[in-house]
């Protein structure tokens, strides 16, 4: 957590400790794995040598080791072709002892990302990123939830934040964060507004937000003077600036104005990793199939 010069600002703004929440989730998962005697194996596909991607894979591996899940990183060169990468992902996804597969993003610019993600079958897609998985989630027929959505839900539950009827503004309309969040929030009867890079006068919308969720990947995009006093702020964005992860929210300017903030880094990041592993456990704790827009246990 960043050093705060004003104790008054800290007292006025609750700062989400993502590491603490993630530890609670991981401890619970560890117990379930032991009780159910689950033998789980998660594979992370890493293309190239991007420092941020390597760091994220290492955090997932660390979390797996902690709770008794086998983890392997499939390292592939940045020069790999579209077809070769697709075949490698299909191959590892088809291995019987592999229970889950994650493709670390971003992929090299030349790669058609969504075609690669679609190579992971939904039964092993713990990130909920393939077209099939996303479709089932939108229709309410998936037994798991996208990790980012799940992590934000856990924050709301922990802090008893009600979202029904609230004005929620999402910064960023991407497939990773903005879109699945919008679907979930609409199902929870929130009033949802999504802004993107083409939106003029973002402040007009952000100042009306009871809850603001940023996932644009634009460092320090949102500042305190763009927020309603007493709002809830969730920073789901990250960018690398001089080798350090920086979120979409300017934390210093928000302290003392928002009621609660989940910062980046340190907020939803660790929780999202824990929620990803929770998805792995759920998918492998029971046999399920999708039918009629609902989950049928068999």
C-alpha positions as CSV (number, residue, x, y, z in Angstrom):
1,X,0.0,0.0,0.0
2,X,1.3,3.4,-0.8
3,X,2.4,5.7,2.0
4,X,-0.4,8.2,2.9
5,X,0.7,11.6,4.2
6,X,-2.7,12.6,5.6
7,X,-4.2,10.3,8.3
8,X,-7.5,12.2,7.9
9,X,-7.7,11.1,4.3
10,X,-7.1,7.5,5.2
11,X,-9.9,7.7,7.9
12,X,-12.3,9.1,5.4
13,X,-11.6,6.5,2.7
14,X,-11.5,2.7,3.2
15,X,-8.8,1.1,1.2
16,X,-9.4,-2.5,0.1
17,X,-6.7,-4.9,1.1
18,X,-6.8,-7.3,-1.8
19,X,-4.1,-9.5,-0.3
20,X,-6.0,-10.2,2.9
21,X,-9.2,-11.0,1.0
22,X,-7.4,-13.3,-1.4
23,X,-5.8,-15.1,1.6
24,X,-9.2,-15.8,3.0
25,X,-10.4,-17.3,-0.3
26,X,-7.2,-19.4,-0.8
27,X,-7.5,-20.8,2.8
28,X,-11.0,-21.8,2.1
29,X,-10.0,-23.4,-1.3
30,X,-7.2,-25.3,0.4
31,X,-9.6,-26.9,2.8
32,X,-12.0,-27.9,0.0
33,X,-9.2,-29.4,-2.1
34,X,-8.1,-31.5,0.9
35,X,-11.7,-32.5,1.9
36,X,-12.6,-33.5,-1.7
37,X,-9.2,-35.0,-2.3
38,X,-8.9,-33.1,-5.6
39,X,-5.9,-33.6,-7.8
40,X,-5.8,-30.4,-9.9
41,X,-3.4,-29.3,-12.6
42,X,-3.4,-25.8,-14.1
43,X,-1.4,-24.9,-17.2
44,X,-0.5,-21.3,-18.0
45,X,0.4,-20.5,-21.6
46,X,3.0,-17.7,-21.8
47,X,4.1,-16.3,-25.2
48,X,7.2,-14.1,-25.3
49,X,9.0,-12.5,-22.4
50,X,6.9,-9.5,-21.4
51,X,7.9,-8.7,-17.8
52,X,4.4,-7.9,-16.6
53,X,3.1,-11.2,-18.1
54,X,5.8,-13.2,-16.5
55,X,5.0,-11.5,-13.1
56,X,1.3,-12.4,-13.4
57,X,2.1,-16.0,-14.3
58,X,4.4,-16.3,-11.3
59,X,1.7,-14.9,-9.0
60,X,-0.7,-17.6,-10.2
61,X,1.9,-20.3,-9.8
62,X,2.6,-19.1,-6.3
63,X,-1.1,-19.2,-5.4
64,X,-1.4,-22.7,-6.8
65,X,1.6,-24.0,-4.9
66,X,0.1,-22.6,-1.7
67,X,-3.1,-24.5,-1.9
68,X,-1.9,-27.8,-3.4
69,X,-2.6,-27.3,-7.1
70,X,0.0,-28.4,-9.6
71,X,1.0,-25.6,-12.0
72,X,3.1,-25.6,-15.2
73,X,4.0,-22.7,-17.5
74,X,4.1,-23.5,-21.2
75,X,6.6,-21.0,-22.4
76,X,6.5,-20.2,-26.1
77,X,8.5,-17.8,-28.3
78,X,7.2,-14.5,-29.3
79,X,7.8,-15.5,-32.9
80,X,5.4,-18.4,-32.8
81,X,2.8,-18.4,-35.6
82,X,-1.0,-18.1,-35.2
83,X,-1.6,-21.7,-36.3
84,X,1.2,-23.2,-34.2
85,X,0.0,-21.4,-31.1
86,X,-3.5,-22.5,-31.6
87,X,-2.4,-26.1,-32.0
88,X,-0.3,-25.9,-28.9
89,X,-3.2,-24.6,-26.8
90,X,-5.5,-27.2,-28.2
91,X,-3.0,-29.9,-27.5
92,X,-2.4,-29.0,-23.8
93,X,-6.2,-28.4,-23.3
94,X,-6.8,-32.0,-24.6
95,X,-4.5,-33.6,-22.1
96,X,-6.6,-35.7,-19.6
97,X,-4.6,-34.8,-16.5
98,X,-4.9,-31.0,-17.2
99,X,-7.9,-29.5,-15.4
100,X,-7.6,-25.9,-16.5
101,X,-5.7,-23.8,-19.0
102,X,-5.1,-20.0,-19.0
103,X,-3.6,-18.0,-21.8
104,X,-1.7,-15.1,-20.3
105,X,-2.6,-11.8,-22.0
106,X,-1.6,-9.7,-23.9
107,X,-0.5,-11.9,-26.8
108,X,1.9,-10.5,-29.5
109,X,0.1,-7.9,-31.8
110,X,0.3,-10.3,-34.8
111,X,-1.7,-12.9,-33.0
112,X,-5.6,-13.0,-33.2
113,X,-6.2,-13.2,-29.5
114,X,-9.8,-14.4,-29.5
115,X,-9.0,-17.2,-31.9
116,X,-6.4,-18.5,-29.5
117,X,-8.7,-18.1,-26.5
118,X,-11.4,-20.1,-28.3
119,X,-9.1,-23.0,-28.5
120,X,-9.6,-23.6,-24.8
121,X,-12.8,-25.8,-24.1
122,X,-15.2,-24.1,-21.7
123,X,-14.8,-27.0,-19.2
124,X,-11.2,-25.9,-18.7
125,X,-11.6,-22.2,-19.3
126,X,-11.1,-20.9,-15.8
127,X,-10.6,-17.4,-17.1
128,X,-14.0,-17.4,-18.9
129,X,-12.6,-15.9,-22.0
130,X,-13.5,-18.2,-24.9
131,X,-16.5,-17.4,-27.1
132,X,-18.4,-20.4,-25.8
133,X,-17.6,-19.6,-22.1
134,X,-18.6,-15.9,-22.5
135,X,-21.8,-16.9,-24.3
136,X,-22.8,-19.3,-21.6
137,X,-22.0,-16.7,-18.9
138,X,-24.2,-14.1,-20.7
139,X,-27.0,-16.6,-20.9
140,X,-26.7,-17.6,-17.2
141,X,-25.7,-21.2,-18.1
142,X,-22.1,-21.3,-16.7
143,X,-21.3,-22.7,-13.3
144,X,-18.4,-20.1,-12.8
145,X,-18.0,-16.4,-13.1
146,X,-15.3,-14.3,-14.9
147,X,-12.6,-13.9,-12.2
148,X,-12.6,-10.0,-12.4
149,X,-16.4,-10.0,-11.9
150,X,-16.2,-12.4,-9.1
151,X,-13.4,-10.4,-7.3
152,X,-15.5,-7.2,-7.5
153,X,-18.6,-9.1,-6.2
154,X,-16.6,-10.3,-3.2
155,X,-15.5,-6.8,-2.4
156,X,-19.1,-5.6,-2.5
157,X,-20.2,-8.5,-0.3
158,X,-17.4,-7.9,2.2
159,X,-18.1,-4.2,2.6
160,X,-21.9,-4.7,2.3
161,X,-22.2,-2.5,-0.7
162,X,-25.6,-2.7,-2.3
163,X,-25.7,-2.2,-6.1
164,X,-29.4,-2.5,-6.9
165,X,-30.6,0.9,-8.3
166,X,-27.1,2.5,-8.0
167,X,-25.6,4.4,-10.8
168,X,-22.5,2.4,-11.9
169,X,-20.1,3.8,-14.4
170,X,-17.6,1.5,-16.1
171,X,-14.5,3.0,-17.7
172,X,-13.6,0.8,-20.6
173,X,-15.7,-1.5,-22.7
174,X,-13.3,-4.4,-23.3
175,X,-14.1,-8.1,-23.3
176,X,-11.9,-8.7,-20.3
177,X,-13.5,-6.3,-17.8
178,X,-16.1,-3.8,-19.2
179,X,-18.5,-6.2,-21.0
180,X,-18.8,-9.0,-18.5
181,X,-19.1,-6.5,-15.6
182,X,-21.9,-4.7,-17.4
183,X,-23.8,-8.0,-17.9
184,X,-23.5,-8.9,-14.3
185,X,-24.4,-5.5,-13.0
186,X,-27.5,-5.3,-15.2
187,X,-28.6,-8.7,-13.8
188,X,-28.2,-7.1,-10.3
189,X,-30.6,-4.3,-11.3
190,X,-27.9,-1.5,-11.3
191,X,-28.1,1.4,-13.7
192,X,-25.1,0.9,-15.9
193,X,-23.2,3.4,-18.1
194,X,-20.1,2.4,-20.1
195,X,-17.6,5.0,-21.4
196,X,-14.7,4.3,-23.7
197,X,-11.9,6.1,-25.5
198,X,-14.4,7.7,-27.9
199,X,-16.5,9.1,-25.1
200,X,-16.4,12.9,-24.8
201,X,-16.2,14.6,-21.4
202,X,-15.8,11.5,-19.2
203,X,-16.1,13.7,-16.1
204,X,-19.7,14.3,-16.9
205,X,-20.4,10.6,-16.4
206,X,-17.9,9.9,-13.7
207,X,-19.3,12.6,-11.4
208,X,-22.7,10.9,-11.5
209,X,-21.4,7.5,-10.4
210,X,-22.3,6.0,-7.1
211,X,-19.9,3.3,-8.0
212,X,-17.1,3.8,-10.6
213,X,-15.1,0.8,-12.0
214,X,-12.1,1.6,-14.1
215,X,-10.6,-0.9,-16.5
216,X,-9.2,1.1,-19.4
217,X,-5.5,0.5,-18.9
218,X,-4.8,4.3,-18.9
219,X,-2.6,5.3,-16.1
220,X,-4.0,7.9,-13.7
221,X,-7.0,8.6,-16.0
222,X,-9.4,9.2,-13.2
223,X,-8.7,11.9,-10.5
224,X,-10.5,13.0,-7.4
225,X,-12.1,16.0,-9.0
226,X,-13.9,13.7,-11.5
227,X,-15.7,11.8,-8.7
228,X,-18.9,12.3,-6.7
229,X,-18.1,12.6,-3.0
230,X,-18.7,9.4,-1.1
231,X,-18.5,7.2,-4.2
232,X,-17.2,3.7,-4.4
233,X,-14.1,3.3,-6.6
234,X,-12.8,0.1,-8.0
235,X,-9.5,0.3,-10.0
236,X,-9.3,-2.8,-12.3
237,X,-6.8,-1.1,-14.7
238,X,-3.1,-1.6,-14.9
239,X,-0.3,-0.2,-17.0
240,X,3.5,-0.4,-16.8
241,X,5.1,3.0,-16.2
242,X,8.9,2.9,-15.8
243,X,8.7,-0.7,-14.8
244,X,6.0,-0.2,-12.2
245,X,2.3,-1.2,-12.3
246,X,0.0,1.9,-12.3
247,X,-3.7,1.9,-12.1
248,X,-6.4,4.0,-13.9
249,X,-7.2,5.8,-10.7
250,X,-4.9,8.5,-9.2
251,X,-5.0,7.2,-5.7
252,X,-3.6,10.2,-3.9
253,X,-6.3,12.6,-5.3
254,X,-9.1,10.2,-4.5
255,X,-8.3,9.7,-0.8
256,X,-10.6,11.6,1.4
257,X,-13.3,12.0,-1.4
258,X,-14.3,8.5,-2.1
259,X,-15.9,6.3,0.5
260,X,-14.0,3.2,-0.5
261,X,-11.3,2.4,-3.1
262,X,-9.8,-0.8,-4.4
263,X,-6.5,0.4,-5.7
264,X,-4.2,-0.9,-8.4
265,X,-1.9,-2.6,-7.6
266,X,-3.0,-4.3,-4.3
267,X,-6.8,-4.3,-4.7
268,X,-8.6,-6.6,-7.1
269,X,-5.4,-8.2,-8.5
270,X,-4.7,-10.7,-5.8
271,X,-8.5,-11.4,-5.4
272,X,-8.8,-12.1,-9.1
273,X,-6.1,-14.7,-8.9
274,X,-7.8,-16.4,-6.0
275,X,-11.2,-16.3,-7.9
276,X,-9.5,-17.9,-10.9
277,X,-8.4,-20.8,-8.7
278,X,-11.9,-20.9,-7.2
279,X,-13.2,-21.5,-10.7
280,X,-10.8,-24.4,-11.2
281,X,-12.1,-26.0,-8.0
282,X,-15.8,-25.4,-8.9
283,X,-15.4,-26.9,-12.4
284,X,-13.7,-30.0,-11.0
285,X,-15.8,-30.5,-7.8
286,X,-18.8,-31.8,-9.7
287,X,-19.7,-33.0,-13.1
288,X,-22.0,-30.5,-14.8
289,X,-23.5,-29.8,-18.2
290,X,-25.2,-26.8,-19.6
291,X,-28.8,-27.0,-20.8
292,X,-31.8,-24.8,-21.1
293,X,-29.9,-21.7,-19.8
294,X,-29.2,-23.3,-16.5
295,X,-26.6,-25.6,-14.9
296,X,-27.7,-29.2,-14.5
297,X,-25.8,-31.3,-12.0
298,X,-25.4,-34.9,-12.9
